[in-house]
């Protein structure tokens, strides 16, 4: 079974809500509850990803491709810990131990994800199989490919938002 690309799911969900006469206020995506059905990916309605307008193909040499740049935009743990606690409840995880989750940027800062957006942060469970570490490896390889000019920023962002588990292979990088 093939996956529907995440941006399309989000657009379709918005269209369905509009057709039903409902509106969604920015920042309230988590209010209705989030599904664990998509794991190891986040729920595409709750966490569709969010792109930093300051990071573009034209600015990568002064942003993501500069060593240490992500540290200048990374939100403080006081912000992400409070959000993680809230989102663990919204995702309905039975395990509420904060240390069992990483408050993960779905579109990583290394690829121009918005640092503080609730649409880009979610409580990614730590799996015994190393899944969260595997995502970090994918993110780093994609950043290197973007900075080397092997892949465009937009293609890397789209690949990670569609399905980070297949992002490298979909771009011919695995």
Beta strands, then each sheet from edge to edge (+ up, - down):
strand 1: 101-105
strand 2: 121-125
sheet 1: 1+ 2-
end
